Amino acid sequence: MTHASYYTALLLLLSSMHWLGSSLASNPLQLSATADEVPAIINSDPPITYLSQRPVLQPKESTPPEFLYTLKNPQGKVCVRASLGVEYVVRENNKNYYFNVNPSFTRVTGFCGGQKSVFSLEFDGGHLEFTFIKEGDLSYVSSVKGLLRPVPHCKNCQNKTYVGVVSNDKLFKAKNGLSFQCKSQTTLILASFLRVKLVPMQIQAFGLANGAFGKEVECWEDYNKRMIPIILGAVAAAVCLIAILTYVLVRERRNQGYEQL
């Protein structure tokens, strides 16, 4: 091989290596997951814009924001619908502390079944879970579980997790296809140190036609608030009527006593 041929071959080899290096640099090896491998959160309503911080307990009570939450089955149909505001009440050192659930940082999880459905409101630092049971033509909530893991309310306080449950009861009963509604405050005592207030509330887990609430079943608190003024008004009207009749009878009897024989 002549010197000219040797240098030409060497030049071609260097050019080929340079081209291969440039190609690899402009097209690096892809190791990221594909879109199908990224897990997705389903039945999330409303969508979470970003993760919130742990709950911060407040010394004063305020009205919790109301929101409409829905849980859908795999076919995309609404199987649980709940409109409510949620407030946690923590009892610590003979004092009450409060936390209102923010719908913007809350997602709905659970599952839908023919006889049983679980509906849970999940947020960073806690959750509230309802178990719905269908029994014959009646549906109700058999248990409510709550968990709250707040930021310590003082510098020297320890981290605590408050857990409680109400079970073995038939709460918020309604016939299938109807919704349970309570505009008055509903308080659930989950533990001696943990309570949950729901205000106002309308829930339904079975027989949702087109995903909408059925006819409302009124709670006793609302019924009493509505009926007591009516009953008191009726009693007051009856007392006034009796007083008027008594006055008329007494007057007529007195007039008859002065008649001449």
ZASEGU-377632 format. One record per residue (C-alpha): x, z, y; residue in one letter. Coordinates in nm, 3 decimals. Layout:
<pts>
        u        w        v  type
        X        Z        Y     A
...
</pts>
This chain:
<pts>
        u        w        v  type
    0.000    0.000    0.000     M
    0.138   -0.097    0.342     T
    0.161    0.149    0.626     H
   -0.110   -0.044    0.811     A
   -0.352   -0.019    0.515     S
   -0.272    0.355    0.475     Y
   -0.348    0.434    0.837     Y
   -0.667    0.224    0.825     T
   -0.795    0.412    0.518     A
   -0.708    0.748    0.676     L
   -0.891    0.653    0.996     L
   -1.204    0.551    0.797     L
   -1.198    0.884    0.605     L
   -1.174    1.091    0.925     L
   -1.457    0.892    1.083     S
   -1.679    0.953    0.778     S
   -1.610    1.331    0.785     M
   -1.688    1.346    1.157     H
   -2.020    1.164    1.106     W
   -2.117    1.397    0.819     L
   -2.036    1.709    1.026     G
   -2.240    1.581    1.322     S
   -2.536    1.508    1.094     S
   -2.533    1.859    0.944     L
   -2.504    2.019    1.289     A
   -2.806    1.830    1.423     S
   -3.015    1.899    1.108     N
   -2.945    2.259    0.993     P
   -3.081    2.385    0.658     L
   -3.441    2.512    0.692     Q
   -3.501    2.853    0.527     L
   -3.814    2.968    0.712     S
   -4.144    3.008    0.526     A
   -4.406    2.739    0.536     T
   -4.746    2.793    0.695     A
   -4.907    2.847    0.353     D
   -4.671    3.137    0.283     E
   -4.760    3.330    0.600     V
   -5.022    3.599    0.524     P
   -5.340    3.583    0.732     A
   -5.575    3.860    0.843     I
   -5.935    3.768    0.767     I
   -6.256    3.933    0.881     N
   -6.085    4.042    1.201     S
   -6.334    4.087    1.481     D
   -6.237    4.097    1.766     P
   -5.895    3.922    1.741     P
   -5.599    4.146    1.811     I
   -5.386    4.022    2.100     T
   -5.098    4.264    2.032     Y
   -5.036    4.591    1.853     L
   -5.144    4.899    2.043     S
   -4.967    5.231    2.059     Q
   -5.069    5.537    1.862     R
   -5.380    5.718    1.988     P
   -5.332    5.947    2.285     V
   -5.565    6.249    2.295     L
   -5.737    6.320    2.626     Q
   -5.843    6.663    2.755     P
   -6.168    6.528    2.901     K
   -6.448    6.341    2.733     E
   -6.562    5.994    2.840     S
   -6.812    5.737    2.711     T
   -6.654    5.514    2.443     P
   -6.681    5.135    2.488     P
   -6.953    4.975    2.276     E
   -6.875    4.664    2.075     F
   -7.036    4.443    1.811     L
   -6.828    4.433    1.490     Y
   -6.898    4.205    1.193     T
   -6.763    4.175    0.839     L
   -6.790    3.843    0.655     K
   -6.780    3.754    0.288     N
   -6.546    3.485    0.146     P
   -6.814    3.221    0.216     Q
   -6.810    3.310    0.587     G
   -7.150    3.480    0.598     K
   -7.197    3.809    0.782     V
   -7.258    4.088    0.531     C
   -7.216    4.393    0.760     V
   -7.302    4.414    1.127     R
   -7.240    4.719    1.347     A
   -7.282    4.772    1.718     S
   -7.140    5.106    1.829     L
   -6.896    5.306    2.036     G
   -6.662    5.546    1.855     V
   -6.513    5.869    1.987     E
   -6.289    6.106    1.788     Y
   -6.301    6.477    1.872     V
   -6.004    6.686    1.758     V
   -6.020    7.066    1.761     R
   -5.679    7.221    1.818     E
   -5.596    7.575    1.938     N
   -5.962    7.639    2.029     N
   -5.963    7.334    2.254     K
   -6.125    6.993    2.215     N
   -5.928    6.672    2.261     Y
   -6.079    6.323    2.267     Y
   -5.988    5.968    2.175     F
   -6.205    5.659    2.229     N
   -6.155    5.362    1.997     V
   -6.062    5.050    2.195     N
   -6.226    4.735    2.049     P
   -5.940    4.520    2.181     S
   -5.699    4.690    1.939     F
   -5.938    4.724    1.645     T
   -5.993    4.497    1.346     R
   -6.258    4.500    1.074     V
   -6.161    4.518    0.708     T
   -6.350    4.585    0.386     G
   -6.546    4.394    0.125     F
   -6.901    4.277    0.061     C
   -7.091    4.344   -0.261     G
   -7.443    4.312   -0.392     G
   -7.493    4.687   -0.434     Q
   -7.197    4.829   -0.241     K
   -7.012    4.725    0.075     S
   -6.720    4.892    0.252     V
   -6.680    4.847    0.626     F
   -6.373    4.987    0.801     S
   -6.256    4.986    1.162     L
   -5.875    4.979    1.157     E
   -5.646    5.051    1.451     F
   -5.287    5.158    1.500     D
   -5.289    5.528    1.412     G
   -5.624    5.560    1.237     G
   -5.938    5.417    1.084     H
   -6.308    5.487    1.030     L
   -6.462    5.372    0.701     E
   -6.830    5.340    0.606     F
   -6.949    5.292    0.248     T
   -7.291    5.124    0.224     F
   -7.505    5.153   -0.088     I
   -7.808    4.946   -0.186     K
   -8.048    5.137   -0.411     E
   -8.372    4.962   -0.495     G
   -8.539    4.860   -0.169     D
   -8.339    5.116    0.028     L
   -7.992    5.099    0.182     S
   -7.787    5.383    0.330     Y
   -7.435    5.507    0.405     V
   -7.307    5.727    0.124     S
   -6.981    5.834    0.290     S
   -6.788    5.815    0.616     V
   -6.410    5.867    0.612     K
   -6.199    5.916    0.921     G
   -5.826    5.935    0.986     L
   -5.644    5.987    1.315     L
   -5.268    6.008    1.369     R
   -5.228    6.068    1.744     P
   -4.927    6.121    1.963     V
   -4.861    6.500    1.992     P
   -5.051    6.632    2.293     H
   -4.760    6.850    2.408     C
   -4.381    6.822    2.405     K
   -4.323    7.093    2.147     N
   -4.620    7.000    1.929     C
   -4.564    6.853    1.585     Q
   -4.695    6.521    1.459     N
   -5.023    6.573    1.278     K
   -5.263    6.355    1.082     T
   -5.630    6.454    1.096     Y
   -5.836    6.348    0.796     V
   -6.200    6.417    0.714     G
   -6.497    6.284    0.521     V
   -6.874    6.312    0.496     V
   -6.988    6.222    0.144     S
   -7.263    6.267   -0.113     N
   -7.528    6.208    0.149     D
   -7.775    5.936    0.240     K
   -7.705    5.864    0.604     L
   -7.874    5.605    0.826     F
   -8.140    5.510    0.570     K
   -8.338    5.188    0.612     A
   -8.529    4.948    0.392     K
   -8.350    4.631    0.290     N
   -8.358    4.371    0.565     G
   -8.396    4.635    0.837     L
   -8.131    4.784    1.064     S
   -8.079    5.149    1.153     F
   -8.067    5.219    1.526     Q
   -7.991    5.535    1.723     C
   -7.949    5.523    2.098     K
   -7.893    5.899    2.105     S
   -7.554    6.044    2.025     Q
   -7.478    6.076    1.654     T
   -7.214    6.335    1.562     T
   -7.050    6.339    1.219     L
   -6.856    6.652    1.122     I
   -6.577    6.513    0.903     L
   -6.384    6.843    0.900     A
   -6.370    7.169    1.093     S
   -6.103    7.014    1.316     F
   -6.230    6.655    1.328     L
   -6.557    6.503    1.444     R
   -6.669    6.151    1.522     V
   -6.932    6.061    1.779     K
   -7.117    5.729    1.754     L
   -7.308    5.625    2.065     V
   -7.513    5.414    2.074     P
   -7.534    5.277    1.720     M
   -7.706    4.997    1.529     Q
   -7.588    4.908    1.177     I
   -7.700    4.696    0.881     Q
   -7.524    4.602    0.557     A
   -7.772    4.411    0.342     F
   -8.028    4.137    0.401     G
   -7.890    4.006    0.730     L
   -8.091    3.689    0.796     A
   -7.861    3.435    0.964     N
   -7.617    3.717    1.035     G
   -7.856    3.888    1.280     A
   -7.994    4.242    1.284     F
   -8.330    4.299    1.119     G
   -8.612    4.502    1.274     K
   -8.493    4.843    1.393     E
   -8.558    5.172    1.214     V
   -8.562    5.445    1.478     E
   -8.364    5.766    1.426     C
   -8.533    6.105    1.462     W
   -8.348    6.187    1.783     E
   -8.479    5.875    1.955     D
   -8.829    5.934    1.811     Y
   -8.836    6.290    1.945     N
   -8.712    6.182    2.287     K
   -8.982    5.918    2.302     R
   -9.268    6.127    2.162     M
   -9.208    6.467    2.324     I
   -9.297    6.346    2.678     P
   -9.610    6.181    2.537     I
   -9.711    6.500    2.352     I
   -9.642    6.719    2.655     L
   -9.843    6.482    2.874     G
  -10.133    6.491    2.629     A
  -10.121    6.874    2.615     V
  -10.114    6.896    2.996     A
  -10.412    6.658    3.020     A
  -10.603    6.862    2.758     A
  -10.532    7.188    2.944     V
  -10.656    7.035    3.271     C
  -10.970    6.903    3.100     L
  -11.043    7.244    2.944     I
  -10.993    7.413    3.281     A
  -11.233    7.170    3.450     I
  -11.499    7.210    3.179     L
  -11.465    7.589    3.193     T
  -11.508    7.587    3.570     Y
  -11.818    7.366    3.546     V
  -11.978    7.584    3.275     L
  -11.910    7.906    3.463     V
  -12.053    7.762    3.784     R
  -12.370    7.643    3.610     E
  -12.419    7.983    3.446     R
  -12.379    8.162    3.780     R
  -12.633    7.930    3.944     N
  -12.881    8.000    3.666     Q
  -12.851    8.377    3.731     G
  -12.999    8.338    4.085     Y
  -13.309    8.145    3.976     E
  -13.643    8.314    4.066     Q
  -13.897    8.396    3.799     L
</pts>
